[in-house]
Amino acid sequence: MNPRHTRSLTEGPSPADAHAPALPYPDGWFAVAFAAELVPGTVLTRPLQGEDVVLYRLRDGGVRAVRPYCPHLGAHLGLGAMEGDDLICPFHRFAFGPDGSCVRTGYGTPPPPSSDLAALPVREVNDTVFVWRHHDGRAPDWEPVTWHALGTRAPRFAAWEMPGHSQDVVENTVDLGHFGPLHGWGESEVAEPAVFDGRSFRVSVRSRERVPLLGESPLEVTLEGCGISQVHVCTALPRFGVRTCALYATTMIAPAAFQLRQASRLDVAEPGALPGPAARWLSRSLTRLLAGVMFRGNCEFVAQDFPVWATKRYQSPPRLARGDGPIGPFRHWARQFYPPDRLRAHVPSSVRSAEGSRSG
C-alpha cells in the first residue's frame, strides 16, 4: 500500500452522540442570544431543541420570539426584515405587528383569518434572552432568576457549541471533586452545603487560586443554579479586592448537541494609593487589563471541561465516592425538568431511586 494515498484512521474518544441515547430534552427557560446581539431592526434565527426560533426587538426595546414559519405559505421568517415594529415575511411581504397579528399583505388585500404568528414566551434577564420550551406546550409556571449585575463595566461574552448534553454543564457545578484534579484548584472545602429549593440550588466553596499578574489568593466561590440551564458563579479574591460573576447558560440544539453561553463581569476595589486623577486613570487602566486577564482565564477554565462533556455519557447510577459533592441529590432535583415518561425511557426506576438516595 502506498502510504501517500492512505487516509487517517479515526481515533480518540467518540463524540457523545455515538454512545447510548442521552437524556431527553429538558423543560424550562433556555438562552438563545445575548441581549446585546438583538439590536432594533435585526432579525435573528437560533436553534432550540431541534427547531428554529426567530427573534427580533421592537423600537421600545421589547423582544419578540416566534416560531419560524409564516402562517400564509410557510416561508422562513428568519429571512425576513423589520419595517418599524412590523416583521415582514420574505416571500409575499405579509406584515406582522408587535402582537403577532397579520396587519397587511404584500398586495393590498385583507389579511387572511387565523394568520397570527405563533409567539413563544421570552424573557430578557442577566444580559441574555431566554425562550420558554415545554414538552407539552404548557405556559411558563416559573420565572428565571435575575441575578445581580456586578460592578459598572460592560459584561464580556463568549459562546461555544459542542456534542453532549447540557445537564452535564449544570451538574458540573456540584461535582466538587473535579475542581482539583481537572482545574488545578488547591485544597478545597465546602463553605455552605448545597441547598436544593424548588427550581434553584446553591452551594459555596473555599479554595485557593493563582491569578496571572497577581499571584495566589484565597478563593471564595458561590454557585447558584436556576432550572436545568442556568448557573451563576460568583468568585471573590479577597487578597486583591477582586470579585467576578459569570452566567453560564446551556441550550440543547439537537438530541446530543448543545450551546453554552458565558456572560462575565468584574469588579475591583479602588486602590486609593494615588491622589486625584492619577489614581482614577491607574485604576481604570489596571481594571481594564485585569478584566481581560480574568475573562480569558474564565474561558480557559471552562474549556478544560469541553473534551469531557463532548465524549461522556450519562452514567446511571454513578459509582460515587466520598468527596464527589452532592451529585445524587442534584440528579434527584433535576428530574423535575424532564417529561416523566421520556425520562423513564432513559433511566430505569430502580436507578432513579438509587440516585436520589446518594449524597456523594
Residue, then its C-alpha position, 0 to 999 in steps of 0.5 A: m500500500n502506498p502510504r501517500h494515498t492512505r487516509s487517517l484512521t479515526e481515533g480518540p474518544s467518540p463524540a457523545d452522540a455515538h454512545a447510548p441515547a442521552l437524556p431527553y430534552p429538558d423543560g424550562w427557560f433556555a438562552v438563545a442570544f445575548a441581549a446585546e446581539l438583538v439590536p432594533g431592526t435585526v432579525l435573528t434565527r437560533p436553534l432550540q431543541g431541534e427547531d428554529v426560533v426567530l427573534y427580533r426587538l421592537r423600537d421600545g426595546g421589547v423582544r419578540a420570539v416566534r416560531p419560524y414559519c409564516p402562517h400564509l405559505g410557510a416561508h422562513l421568517g428568519l429571512g425576513a426584515m423589520e419595517g418599524d415594529d412590523l416583521i415582514c415575511p420574505f416571500h409575499r411581504f405579509a406584515f406582522g405587528p408587535d402582537g403577532s397579528c397579520v396587519r397587511t399583505g404584500y398586495g393590498t388585500p385583507p389579511p387572511p383569518s387565523s394568520d397570527l404568528a405563533a409567539l413563544p414566551v421570552r424573557e430578557v434577564n442577566d444580559t441574555v434572552f431566554v425562550w420558554r420550551h415545554h414538552d407539552g406546550r404548557a405556559p411558563d409556571w416559573e420565572p428565571v432568576t435575575w441575578h445581580a449585575l456586578g460592578t459598572r463595566a460592560p459584561r464580556f461574552a463568549a459562546w461555544e457549541m459542542p456534542g453532549h448534553s447540557q445537564d452535564v454543564v449544570e451538574n458540573t457545578v456540584d461535582l466538587g471533586h473535579f475542581g482539583p484534579l481537572h482545574g488545578w484548584g488547591e485544597s478545597e472545602v465546602a463553605e455552605p452545603a448545597v441547598f436544593d429549593g424548588r427550581s434553584f440550588r446553591v452551594s459555596v466553596r473555599s479554595r485557593e487560586r493563582v491569578p496571572l499578574l497577581g499571584e495566589s489568593p484565597l478563593e471564595v466561590t458561590l454557585e447558584g443554579c436556576g432550572i436545568s440551564q442556568v448557573h451563576v458563579c460568583t468568585a471573590l479574591p479577597r487578597f486583591g479586592v477582586r470579585t467576578c460573576a459569570l452566567y453560564a447558560t446551556t441550550m440543547i440544539a439537537p438530541a446530543a448537541f448543545q450551546l453554552r453561553q458565558a456572560s462575565r463581569l468584574d469588579v475591583a476595589e479602588p486602590g486609593a494609593l494615588p491622589g486625584p486623577a492619577a489614581r482614577w486613570l491607574s485604576r481604570s487602566l489596571t481594571r481594564l487589563l485585569a478584566g481581560v486577564m480574568f475573562r480569558g482565564n474564565c474561558e480557559f477554565v471552562a474549556q478544560d471541561f469541553p473534551v469531557w462533556a463532548t465524549k461522556r455519557y450519562q452514567s446511571p447510577p454513578r459509582l460515587a465516592r466520598g468527596d464527589g459533592p452532592i451529585g445524587p441529590f442534584r440528579h434527584w432535583a433535576r428530574q423535575f425538568y424532564p417529561p416523566d415518561r421520556l425520562r423513564a425511557h432513559v433511566p430505569s426506576s430502580v436507578r432513579s431511586a438509587e440516585g436520589s438516595r446518594s449524597g456523594 
